[in-house]
Amino acid sequence: NNENEWYQIHENIIRKSSNKYTAPSNNYGLIISLQLLRGDIEQVRRENPLIFSRGVAFTRKLGFPDVIMPGDIRNDLYLTLERGDFERGGKSVQKNIEVAMYVLYADGEILKDCISLGSGEPNLPEYRSFVLYHNNSPRWSEVIKLPIPIDRFRGSHLRFEFRHCSTKDKGEKKLFGFAFTPLMREDGTTLSDESHELYVYKCDENTTFSNHALYLGLPCCKDDFNSCPNIPSSLIFQRSTKETFWICTQLSSTKLTQNVDLLALLKWKAHPDRVMDILGRLRHVSGEEIVKFLQDILDTLFSILDDNTDKYGPLVFQSLVFIINLLRDSKYYHFRPVMDTYIQKHFAGALAYKELIRCLKWYMDRSAEVVRQDHIQEAMRALEYLFKFIVQSRILYSRATCGMEEEQFRTSIQELFQSIRFVLSLDSRNSETLIFTQAALLNSFPAIFDELLQMFTVQEVAEFVRGTLGSMPSTVHIGQSMDVVKLQSIARTVDSRLFSFPESRRILLPVVLHHIHLHLRQQKELLICSGILSSVFSIIKTSSLDTSVQEEMEMMVESLLEVLLQTLLSIMSKSQSQEAVRGQRCLQCTAEITGEYVSCLLSLLRQMTDIHFQRLMENFQSKDELKEFLLKILCVFRNLMKLSIFPRDWNVMRLLTSNILLTTAQQLAPALHKNFAETDFDFKVWNSYFSLAVLYINQPSLQLENLSLAKRKKILDKYGDMRVMMTYELFNLWQNLGENKIHFIPGMIGPFLGVTLVPQLEVRNIMIPIFHDMMDWEQRKNGNFKQVEAELIDKLDSLVSEGKGDENYRELFGLLLLEKIEQETWRETGISFVTSVTRLMERLLDYRDCMKGDETENKKIGCTVNLLNFYKSEINKEEMYIRYIHKLCDMHLQAENYTEAAFTLLLYW
């Protein structure tokens, strides 16, 4: 609505200041479409050739992109015409002011094609602003790009000419003043990125500016005036003290800088006597400037190093360390690829490796003596890129000299590793600074493996690493923070490319396992240790076809199996106590660690072969050791069955776990009847195995009858019915017990009965005959089988009431047992007992069906009376009889039959 507000039209629209502009009607508009293209310009051009066939304009970011790659040269000065304050000049009305701008070289020539008004438009030799009507304080806020060639930047200047445009004669424009500014200062730095208030000088329309030297000697702004105050007053151009002109500049250049210290470094040859001071001042240069001129700075540092290694070597090393650590800052981290590209494609310091190794070794050797170790720690943090420079430098030298001084290089690296081992072997318990130095070294250490692999064989690098990791103190009492750093370094070693080679793994695995074993023994840093173990198992699983893996597995079984079991038992006991005492948060933390270690144990057992199990059993020195091991592993397995380690819907993981446990149980079974049978019988071990087998067969995840046909088929195809396999193991072990079977009567009757009630025909066929065996052994010992009888009836009642068992089971139970009993001397009592049990099952099943269904109250009461009478008259089980008296009484009360309830209670008498 007011053209004087045009300079901030965008802000007004964004702020919705509708009183400052009039929105167009709905009939007017501009439709645009946007497409986001990822990658650098070459990649985008390759992948989208059709887009670039239509004359596309490229617009570079105003300022620098996030990453400036080596070879990406740019030199753009963005100039904003901000505002001006001018006098009326004796006129009654204000002027109509137009600004014309030119870029002039040192010789006064106007530079062609150095002014860009917008992307896609041709460059121009001049720029003319828009004109605001009768306004002596115009504001333009116009941005112009000046793509001035680097070789023309020094000595060039900008000239702004101010003209009044007549409203009567449209073509008449009268020159009344001008302003100017050089693009570079005397010290070689460019115009700073900020607003500049320029002086306005008076002139008239006849001024030709043919001799630019007449005004270039004048001050262009206040700063310029302060630096040269003694200017004669009798000059052609007089400054208009009441008029000023503002511009704002922003330089986007990879070759020109506004920093004096940086410029001094880049032009160090001009002042060779000041090199020491120049290098020392590099730390004062801002990070933005350093990353912007990264390639030029690095080239300069290595050229200074080549000029006088002895004199400048330590200072160049410090400067290089400073720059490398600058790129570790999150603000500049994305410039690391720039450094990588520089090292691979642009770095040319073939002799630099000698001085870099010497300085690095000198720093490490002094770590035992120096109190302040900041500079040593900085060097340790920069280790990765220092090695990149060392290796690339040696490659360049080797290429140039056909491999000369190879032996000297190898010796220097070996000596450097001796210094690394020396730093790590120092006792840092009483020195916090030394702890930080060691931590910095350990953090950086794994990053150098890939560089070393370019120069040494896999075995040689592995020996270097083993020696270094082996030099760390073995104790876990060096302090918690160092423990963590040490394990993190081992974790990164395991995750490195070096560890993926079988020949290096054979060398490194013992030292890795040694440190893990120590921490697990002490129950320290369990989460980090589990992460390392997970990585090791993943790598070994991937390489499982290699012959070397068998040796590695043997090493891991020997070092880890027992300590993993101990760790899991400890964690599980803590988990159960925390569940009772400390609440949910602790429980989640413990559950995470438990899951990690369960996975590690399963991975270890899964990759163990028959030979590994055989050697494991042979390695036990005594039966007591074997017994302790078996009790531990069986206890852990039972806890896995009881605790929900994995979420309920992780069916694949649960099935895999079951498969691993089954395989392991099959491998452990021979050890039982070989070492703990007959005269060496040990009840605790056998009972532990039987308890595990019972829990295993009853697992919800293995009850295939509850799954769809498709899922059932898939599981059977992959694993078979694991319940049946475990049942065979259970039966075979029972058969091997001999006379010792009597120790499990009546204790195992209930658990075994639970197994026979699993709705799987083969499981039932295998397990039901065991009850005949139990009756036989008790008959031999006591002359009757009353214990078996009592326990079987008691457990059957509770298990059927829980919903287990069916009519098929009742028939099969009677059929199998009667067939076995037929051949026994105690046939009559046996048949009588089995018949009673099958009739009991019939009544229990009827009772259960009545209670579940929608039967009438009378029918339910009738079933209960039948059962109650059976317990009293046929098998004389008083405690069961009393239990059902109470149940019958409750049913009468629920039906409000109070008299009947009272008479039911009288049955006690």
Residue pairs with C-beta under 8 A, 6 or more apart in sequence:
1 19
1 20
1 21
1 22
2 20
3 132
3 133
4 132
4 135
4 138
4 139
5 12
5 20
5 21
6 130
6 132
7 83
7 139
7 140
7 141
8 139
8 141
9 20
9 21
12 20
12 21
13 21
37 44
37 47
37 48
37 51
38 44
39 47
41 58
45 52
55 120
57 119
57 120
58 119
59 119
60 74
60 76
60 252
61 252
62 78
62 143
62 250
62 252
63 250
63 252
64 252
64 292
66 334
67 334
67 335
67 337
67 338
68 254
68 291
68 292
68 294
68 335
68 338
69 337
69 338
69 341
70 294
70 295
70 338
70 341
70 342
70 345
70 346
71 295
71 345
71 346
72 254
73 254
73 255
74 252
74 253
74 254
75 147
75 148
75 149
75 150
75 153
75 252
75 253
75 254
75 255
75 256
76 145
76 146
76 147
76 251
76 252
76 253
77 145
77 146
77 148
77 183
77 190
77 191
77 249
77 250
77 251
77 252
77 253
78 143
78 144
78 145
78 146
78 249
78 250
78 251
78 252
79 101
79 143
79 144
79 145
79 146
79 158
79 247
79 248
79 249
80 141
80 142
80 143
80 144
80 247
80 248
80 249
80 250
81 99
81 101
81 129
81 140
81 141
81 142
81 144
81 247
82 139
82 140
82 141
82 195
82 246
82 247
82 248
83 137
83 138
83 139
83 140
83 141
83 245
83 246
84 97
84 99
84 137
84 138
84 162
84 200
84 243
84 244
84 245
84 246
85 136
85 137
85 242
85 243
85 244
85 245
86 95
86 97
86 136
86 137
86 162
86 177
86 200
86 243
87 136
87 240
87 242
87 243
88 94
88 95
88 136
89 95
89 164
89 176
93 134
94 134
94 135
94 136
95 134
95 135
95 136
95 164
95 176
96 131
96 132
96 133
96 134
96 135
96 164
96 165
96 166
96 167
97 131
97 132
97 135
97 136
97 138
97 162
97 163
97 164
97 165
98 128
98 129
98 130
98 131
98 162
98 163
98 164
98 165
98 173
99 128
99 129
99 140
99 160
99 161
99 162
100 126
100 127
100 128
100 129
100 160
100 161
100 163
101 115
101 126
101 127
101 128
101 144
101 158
101 159
101 160
101 161
102 110
102 125
102 126
102 158
102 159
102 161
103 110
103 111
103 114
103 115
103 146
103 148
103 156
103 157
103 158
104 110
104 111
104 156
104 157
104 158
104 159
104 212
105 111
105 152
105 155
105 156
106 154
106 155
106 156
108 210
108 211
108 212
108 213
110 125
110 126
111 125
111 148
111 152
111 156
112 123
112 125
113 122
113 123
113 124
113 125
114 123
114 125
114 146
114 147
114 148
114 149
114 152
115 123
115 124
115 125
115 126
115 127
115 144
115 145
115 146
116 123
116 124
116 144
116 145
116 146
116 147
117 124
117 127
117 144
123 147
127 144
129 140
129 142
130 140
130 142
131 165
132 138
133 167
146 158
148 156
148 183
150 253
150 255
150 256
153 183
153 184
153 190
153 256
154 183
154 184
154 188
155 184
156 182
156 183
156 184
157 180
157 181
157 182
157 183
157 212
157 216
158 180
158 181
158 183
159 178
159 179
159 180
159 209
159 212
160 178
160 179
160 180
160 198
160 245
160 247
161 175
161 177
161 178
162 175
162 176
162 177
162 178
162 179
162 200
162 245
163 173
163 174
163 175
163 176
164 173
164 174
164 176
165 172
165 173
166 172
166 173
166 174
174 204
174 205
175 203
175 204
175 205
175 207
176 202
176 203
176 204
176 205
177 200
177 201
177 202
177 203
177 240
177 243
178 200
178 201
178 203
178 207
178 209
178 215
179 198
179 199
179 200
179 201
179 220
179 245
180 198
180 215
180 216
180 220
181 191
181 196
181 198
181 220
181 221
181 247
182 191
182 216
182 220
183 190
183 191
184 190
184 191
184 256
185 191
187 260
187 263
188 263
188 267
189 257
189 258
189 259
189 260
189 263
190 251
190 253
190 256
190 257
190 258
191 249
191 251
191 258
192 249
192 258
193 249
193 250
193 251
193 258
194 248
194 249
195 246
195 247
195 248
196 221
196 246
196 247
196 248
196 249
197 221
197 222
197 244
197 245
197 246
198 220
198 221
198 244
198 245
198 246
198 247
199 218
199 219
199 220
199 221
199 222
199 225
199 239
199 244
200 239
200 240
200 243
200 244
200 245
201 215
201 218
201 237
201 238
201 239
201 240
202 237
202 238
202 239
202 240
203 237
209 215
214 235
214 236
214 237
215 237
217 231
218 231
218 235
218 237
218 239
219 225
219 227
219 228
219 231
225 231
251 258
254 292
254 293
254 296
255 293
255 296
257 263
257 266
257 289
257 292
257 293
258 289
259 285
259 286
259 289
261 278
261 281
261 282
261 284
261 285
262 282
262 285
262 289
262 290
262 293
262 297
264 271
264 274
264 278
264 281
265 278
265 279
265 281
265 282
265 285
265 297
265 300
266 293
266 296
266 297
266 300
268 274
268 275
268 278
268 300
268 304
271 278
275 304
275 312
276 312
276 315
279 304
279 312
279 315
279 316
279 318
279 319
280 315
282 290
282 297
282 319
282 322
283 322
287 326
287 329
287 331
287 332
290 297
290 323
290 326
291 326
291 327
291 332
291 335
291 338
294 323
294 335
294 338
294 339
294 342
295 338
295 342
295 346
297 323
298 320
298 323
298 342
298 347
299 346
299 348
301 316
301 319
301 320
302 316
302 347
302 348
302 349
302 352
304 312
304 316
305 312
305 313
305 316
305 349
305 351
305 352
305 355
306 349
306 351
306 352
309 351
309 354
309 355
313 355
313 358
313 359
314 359
316 355
317 355
317 356
317 359
317 360
317 379
318 375
320 356
320 382
320 386
320 389
321 378
321 379
321 382
321 386
322 378
324 339
324 381
324 382
324 384
324 385
324 386
325 378
325 381
325 382
326 332
327 333
327 335
327 336
327 339
327 385
328 381
339 385
340 388
343 385
343 388
343 389
343 392
344 392
347 389
347 392
347 393
347 396
348 396
349 389
349 393
349 396
350 393
350 396
350 397
350 400
351 393
351 397
352 389
352 390
352 393
353 389
353 390
353 391
353 393
353 394
353 397
353 409
354 412
356 386
356 389
356 390
356 393
357 390
357 412
357 413
357 416
359 379
360 379
360 383
360 386
360 416
361 412
361 415
361 416
361 419
363 375
363 376
363 379
364 376
364 416
364 419
364 420
364 422
364 423
365 419
365 422
366 376
367 373
367 376
367 422
367 423
367 426
367 434
367 437
368 422
368 426
370 376
371 433
372 433
373 433
373 434
373 436
373 437
376 437
377 436
377 437
377 440
379 386
380 437
380 440
380 441
380 443
380 444
381 440
381 443
381 444
382 444
383 441
383 444
383 445
383 447
383 448
384 444
384 447
384 448
384 451
387 447
387 448
387 451
387 452
388 451
390 451
391 451
391 452
391 454
391 455
394 409
394 455
395 454
395 455
397 404
397 405
398 404
398 406
409 455
410 456
413 452
413 455
413 456
417 464
417 467
417 468
420 441
420 445
420 468
420 471
421 467
421 468
421 471
422 471
423 437
423 438
423 441
424 438
424 441
424 442
424 468
424 471
424 472
425 471
425 472
425 473
426 434
426 438
427 473
428 434
428 435
428 437
428 438
428 478
428 479
428 482
429 478
429 479
435 479
435 481
435 482
438 482
438 485
439 481
439 482
439 485
442 472
442 485
442 486
442 488
442 489
443 485
443 488
443 489
445 468
445 489
446 489
446 492
446 493
446 495
446 496
447 492
449 461
449 465
449 493
449 496
449 497
449 498
450 496
450 497
450 498
452 461
452 464
453 461
453 497
453 498
456 464
458 498
458 501
458 503
458 504
459 503
459 504
459 507
461 498
461 504
462 498
462 501
462 503
462 504
462 507
462 508
463 507
465 493
465 498
465 504
465 508
466 507
466 508
466 511
469 489
469 490
469 493
469 508
469 511
469 512
469 515
470 511
472 486
472 515
474 514
474 515
474 518
475 518
476 483
476 518
476 519
476 522
476 524
478 486
480 524
480 525
483 519
483 524
483 525
484 525
484 528
486 515
487 515
487 519
487 525
487 528
487 529
487 532
488 528
490 512
490 515
490 516
490 532
491 528
491 531
491 532
491 535
493 499
493 508
493 512
494 512
494 532
494 535
494 536
494 539
495 535
498 504
498 508
499 505
499 508
499 539
500 539
500 543
502 543
502 546
502 548
502 549
503 548
505 539
505 548
505 552
506 548
506 551
506 552
509 536
509 552
509 555
509 556
510 555
512 532
512 536
513 555
513 556
513 559
513 560
514 559
516 529
516 532
516 533
516 559
516 560
517 559
517 560
517 563
519 525
519 526
519 529
520 526
520 529
520 560
520 563
520 564
520 566
520 567
521 563
523 567
523 570
526 567
526 571
526 593
526 596
526 597
527 592
527 593
527 596
530 593
530 596
530 597
530 599
530 600
531 596
533 560
533 600
533 603
534 596
534 599
534 600
534 603
536 556
537 600
537 603
537 604
537 607
540 549
540 552
540 553
540 556
540 607
541 603
541 607
543 549
544 607
549 607
550 609
550 611
550 612
553 607
553 608
553 609
553 612
554 612
554 615
556 604
557 604
557 608
557 612
557 615
557 616
558 619
560 604
561 604
561 616
562 629
562 632
564 597
564 600
564 601
564 604
565 601
565 629
565 632
565 633
565 636
566 632
567 597
568 594
568 597
568 598
568 601
568 636
568 639
569 632
569 635
569 636
569 639
571 590
571 593
571 594
571 597
572 594
572 636
572 639
572 643
574 590
575 587
575 590
575 591
575 594
575 643
578 586
578 587
578 590
579 587
591 645
594 643
594 645
595 645
595 646
598 640
598 645
598 657
601 636
602 656
602 657
602 660
605 660
605 663
605 664
606 656
606 660
606 663
608 616
608 664
608 667
610 667
613 667
613 668
617 626
617 671
620 626
620 629
623 675
623 676
623 680
626 671
626 675
627 676
627 682
627 684
627 685
630 668
630 671
630 672
630 685
630 688
630 689
631 684
631 685
631 688
633 664
633 668
634 668
634 685
634 688
634 689
634 691
634 692
635 688
637 661
637 664
637 665
637 692
637 696
638 688
638 691
638 692
638 695
640 657
640 661
641 692
641 695
641 696
641 699
642 695
645 657
646 653
646 654
646 657
651 701
654 701
655 701
655 715
655 718
655 719
658 696
658 699
658 701
658 702
658 719
658 722
659 719
659 722
661 696
662 696
662 722
662 725
662 726
665 689
665 692
665 693
665 696
665 726
665 729
666 725
666 729
668 689
669 689
669 729
669 732
669 733
672 685
672 686
672 689
672 733
672 736
673 733
673 736
676 682
676 685
676 686
677 736
677 737
677 738
677 740
678 738
678 739
678 740
681 740
681 743
683 743
686 733
686 737
686 740
686 743
686 744
687 744
687 747
687 748
689 733
690 730
690 733
690 744
690 748
690 751
691 751
693 726
693 727
693 729
693 730
693 733
693 755
694 730
694 751
694 752
694 754
694 755
696 702
696 722
696 723
696 726
697 723
697 726
697 727
697 730
697 755
697 758
697 763
698 754
698 755
698 758
700 706
702 721
702 722
702 723
703 758
703 759
704 712
704 715
704 716
704 721
704 760
705 759
705 760
707 715
721 760
721 762
723 758
723 760
723 763
724 760
724 762
724 763
724 766
727 755
727 762
727 763
727 766
727 767
728 766
730 755
730 767
731 766
731 767
731 770
734 741
734 770
734 773
737 744
741 773
741 774
741 777
742 777
742 778
742 781
744 774
745 774
745 777
745 778
745 787
745 788
746 774
746 787
746 788
746 790
746 791
749 771
749 774
749 788
749 791
749 792
749 795
750 791
750 795
752 767
752 770
752 771
753 771
753 792
753 795
753 796
753 799
754 795
754 799
754 804
755 763
755 767
756 763
756 764
756 767
756 768
756 771
756 809
756 813
757 799
757 804
757 805
757 809
758 764
759 806
759 809
761 812
764 809
764 812
765 812
765 816
768 812
768 813
768 816
768 817
769 816
769 817
769 820
771 788
771 792
771 817
772 816
772 817
772 820
772 821
772 830
774 785
774 788
775 785
775 788
775 821
775 826
775 830
775 833
776 785
776 824
778 784
778 785
778 786
778 787
778 788
779 785
779 824
779 826
784 829
785 826
785 829
785 830
785 833
789 833
790 877
792 837
793 837
793 840
793 875
793 877
793 880
794 877
794 880
796 805
796 837
796 840
796 841
796 844
797 840
797 844
797 880
799 805
800 841
800 844
800 845
800 848
801 844
801 847
801 848
803 848
805 841
805 844
805 845
806 845
807 845
809 841
810 838
810 841
810 842
810 845
811 838
813 834
813 837
813 838
813 841
814 834
814 835
814 837
814 838
817 830
817 834
818 831
818 834
821 827
821 830
821 831
821 834
824 830
836 874
836 875
839 870
839 874
840 870
840 875
843 863
843 866
843 867
843 870
844 867
846 863
846 866
847 863
847 864
847 866
847 867
850 859
850 860
850 863
851 860
851 863
857 891
857 895
860 891
861 888
861 891
861 892
861 895
864 884
864 887
864 888
864 891
865 888
867 884
868 881
868 884
868 885
868 888
868 907
871 877
871 878
871 880
871 881
871 884
872 878
872 881
882 908
885 904
885 905
885 907
885 908
888 904
889 901
889 904
889 905
892 898
892 900
892 901
892 904
893 901
